[in-house]
Amino acid sequence: MDHDLDQALDAVGPRLRALRLQRGTTLADLSESTGISVSTLSRLETGDRRPALELLLPLARAYGVTLDELVDAPPTGDPRVHLRPVNRHGMTVIPLTRRSGGIQAFKMVLSPGGGREVPDPQSHEGYDWLYVLDGRLRLVLGEHDLVLAPGEAAEFDTRTPHWFGTADDRPVEILSLFGTQGERAHLRARPRRGQGRDEGSSA
């Protein structure tokens, strides 16, 4: 039993880091919203600090997940999926997967006028796949500035500076598959002709 507990606690750090990267949150932002110091948050993510309840509770609230999800507790037999939306800067994020590690799935709803009108490209470890469900998505990726319509998808290494937001004055709904270690979705798509990417690129 002690061994199982140690394994569960050891997995908390990578799970916290994956959540933070997916939310696009910095350690400083997370520190401000939780009251936990940046150094403590960093040590939690690297496994140098043992996760305790008084630390996990504010983190669970900040990420909009349950404690069970943070520590990957075994399922209780309840087949319902309890979606807990997270709202931040005009973007609503709904986690669609419960397991830790591997590719994580999210539904995102971006609202115009939510503070994401001006591109501010960021980079971090990982690989992202975006599929537009409704509305028009503006994606700035490196030197490219693209607009994706419903049914179109893009995938990219998140170490490339990137930003995405609404392309017009309407909300946009997207599905995101994100892998922290560079896991790729099997489906690949390219932008439409003339949207800033060479037609000779792989797909």
C-alpha positions as CSV (number, residue, x, y, z in Angstrom):
1,M,0.0,0.0,0.0
2,D,2.8,2.4,0.9
3,H,4.4,1.7,-2.5
4,D,1.2,2.5,-4.4
5,L,0.8,5.7,-2.4
6,D,4.4,6.7,-3.3
7,Q,3.7,6.0,-6.9
8,A,0.6,8.1,-6.9
9,L,2.3,11.0,-5.2
10,D,5.3,10.8,-7.6
11,A,2.8,11.2,-10.5
12,V,1.3,14.5,-9.1
13,G,4.2,16.7,-10.2
14,P,4.1,15.8,-13.9
15,R,0.3,16.1,-13.8
16,L,0.5,19.6,-12.3
17,R,3.0,20.7,-15.0
18,A,0.8,19.3,-17.8
19,L,-2.3,21.2,-16.4
20,R,-0.3,24.4,-16.2
21,L,1.1,24.2,-19.7
22,Q,-2.3,23.3,-21.2
23,R,-3.9,26.3,-19.4
24,G,-1.1,28.6,-20.7
25,T,-0.5,29.7,-17.1
26,T,2.9,30.8,-15.7
27,L,4.2,29.9,-12.3
28,A,3.9,33.5,-11.3
29,D,0.2,33.6,-12.4
30,L,-0.5,30.4,-10.5
31,S,1.3,31.7,-7.4
32,E,-0.8,34.9,-7.5
33,S,-4.1,32.9,-7.7
34,T,-3.2,30.3,-5.1
35,G,-1.0,32.1,-2.6
36,I,1.7,29.4,-3.1
37,S,5.2,30.6,-3.7
38,V,6.8,30.2,-7.1
39,S,9.6,28.1,-5.7
40,T,7.2,25.8,-4.0
41,L,5.1,25.4,-7.1
42,S,8.3,24.6,-9.1
43,R,9.4,22.0,-6.6
44,L,6.0,20.4,-6.7
45,E,6.2,20.0,-10.4
46,T,9.7,18.6,-10.4
47,G,8.9,16.2,-7.5
48,D,11.3,17.9,-5.1
49,R,8.4,18.8,-2.8
50,R,6.0,16.3,-1.4
51,P,2.4,17.2,-2.3
52,A,0.3,17.9,0.8
53,L,-3.4,18.5,1.1
54,E,-3.0,22.2,1.9
55,L,-1.1,22.7,-1.4
56,L,-3.3,20.4,-3.5
57,L,-6.6,22.1,-2.5
58,P,-5.9,25.5,-3.9
59,L,-4.3,24.0,-7.0
60,A,-7.4,21.9,-7.7
61,R,-9.5,25.0,-7.4
62,A,-7.3,27.0,-9.7
63,Y,-7.3,24.3,-12.4
64,G,-11.0,23.5,-11.9
65,V,-10.4,19.8,-11.3
66,T,-11.1,17.5,-8.4
67,L,-8.5,16.2,-5.9
68,D,-9.1,12.7,-7.3
69,E,-8.0,14.0,-10.7
70,L,-4.8,15.6,-9.3
71,V,-3.7,12.3,-7.6
72,D,-5.3,10.0,-10.2
73,A,-7.5,8.2,-7.7
74,P,-9.1,5.0,-8.9
75,P,-12.6,5.4,-10.4
76,T,-15.6,5.0,-8.1
77,G,-17.8,3.2,-10.6
78,D,-19.8,6.4,-11.5
79,P,-19.9,6.4,-15.3
80,R,-20.8,10.1,-15.6
81,V,-18.1,12.5,-16.8
82,H,-18.0,15.5,-14.5
83,L,-16.8,18.4,-16.7
84,R,-15.5,21.3,-14.8
85,P,-15.0,24.3,-17.1
86,V,-12.2,26.8,-16.4
87,N,-12.7,30.4,-17.4
88,R,-9.7,32.6,-18.0
89,H,-9.2,35.7,-20.2
90,G,-12.3,35.1,-22.4
91,M,-11.5,31.5,-22.9
92,T,-13.6,28.6,-21.4
93,V,-11.6,25.3,-21.2
94,I,-13.5,22.0,-20.6
95,P,-11.2,18.9,-19.9
96,L,-12.6,15.9,-21.7
97,T,-10.0,13.3,-20.4
98,R,-9.4,12.2,-16.9
99,R,-6.2,10.1,-17.2
100,S,-2.8,11.5,-16.5
101,G,0.0,11.4,-19.1
102,G,-0.4,10.9,-22.8
103,I,-2.6,13.0,-25.0
104,Q,-5.1,15.2,-23.2
105,A,-8.3,16.3,-24.8
106,F,-10.0,19.7,-24.2
107,K,-12.9,21.6,-25.6
108,M,-12.3,25.4,-25.7
109,V,-14.7,28.2,-26.3
110,L,-13.1,31.6,-27.1
111,S,-15.1,34.7,-26.9
112,P,-14.4,38.0,-28.7
113,G,-13.5,40.9,-26.5
114,G,-12.0,38.6,-23.9
115,G,-8.5,40.1,-23.9
116,R,-7.1,37.8,-26.6
117,E,-7.4,40.1,-29.6
118,V,-3.8,41.1,-29.7
119,P,-1.5,38.2,-30.6
120,D,1.0,37.4,-27.9
121,P,2.8,34.2,-29.1
122,Q,4.2,31.9,-26.4
123,S,6.2,28.7,-26.5
124,H,6.5,25.6,-24.2
125,E,7.2,21.9,-24.4
126,G,4.5,19.8,-26.1
127,Y,2.5,19.2,-29.2
128,D,-0.9,20.5,-30.0
129,W,-3.7,19.5,-32.4
130,L,-6.5,22.0,-32.9
131,Y,-9.8,21.3,-34.7
132,V,-12.4,24.0,-35.3
133,L,-15.9,23.0,-34.4
134,D,-17.7,26.3,-34.9
135,G,-16.7,29.9,-35.7
136,R,-13.4,31.0,-37.3
137,L,-10.1,30.6,-35.5
138,R,-7.1,32.9,-36.0
139,L,-3.8,31.0,-35.4
140,V,-0.4,32.8,-35.3
141,L,2.3,30.2,-35.6
142,G,5.9,31.4,-36.0
143,E,5.9,33.6,-39.1
144,H,2.5,32.4,-40.3
145,D,-0.9,34.1,-39.6
146,L,-3.7,31.7,-40.5
147,V,-7.5,31.6,-40.3
148,L,-9.2,28.2,-39.8
149,A,-12.9,27.6,-40.6
150,P,-15.1,24.8,-39.1
151,G,-13.9,21.4,-40.1
152,E,-10.3,22.6,-40.5
153,A,-7.4,21.5,-38.2
154,A,-3.8,22.4,-37.5
155,E,-1.1,20.6,-35.5
156,F,2.2,22.0,-34.4
157,D,5.1,21.7,-32.0
158,T,4.4,24.1,-29.1
159,R,8.0,25.0,-28.9
160,T,7.2,27.2,-31.9
161,P,5.9,30.5,-30.7
162,H,2.1,30.4,-31.1
163,W,-1.1,32.2,-30.3
164,F,-4.8,31.6,-31.2
165,G,-8.0,33.6,-30.8
166,T,-11.2,34.6,-32.5
167,A,-10.8,35.7,-36.2
168,D,-13.9,38.0,-36.0
169,D,-16.6,39.2,-33.7
170,R,-18.1,35.8,-33.1
171,P,-17.1,33.1,-30.6
172,V,-15.1,30.1,-31.8
173,E,-15.3,26.5,-30.5
174,I,-12.3,24.2,-30.9
175,L,-11.2,20.7,-29.9
176,S,-7.6,20.5,-28.6
177,L,-5.5,17.4,-28.2
178,F,-2.3,18.2,-26.3
179,G,0.7,16.0,-25.5
180,T,3.3,17.3,-23.0
181,Q,6.1,15.0,-24.3
182,G,5.5,15.6,-28.0
183,E,2.9,12.9,-28.6
184,R,1.2,13.5,-32.0
185,A,-2.4,13.0,-33.1
186,H,-2.5,10.6,-36.0
187,L,-4.6,12.9,-38.1
188,R,-2.8,15.7,-39.9
189,A,-4.1,18.7,-41.8
190,R,-2.6,21.6,-43.6
191,P,-3.9,25.2,-44.0
192,R,-5.9,26.1,-47.1
193,R,-4.0,27.2,-50.2
194,G,-2.6,30.6,-49.9
195,Q,-2.8,30.9,-46.1
196,G,1.0,31.3,-45.6
197,R,2.3,27.7,-45.7
198,D,4.2,26.2,-48.6
199,E,2.2,23.7,-50.5
200,G,5.2,21.3,-50.5
201,S,5.0,20.8,-46.8
202,S,4.1,17.4,-45.4
203,A,0.6,16.4,-44.4
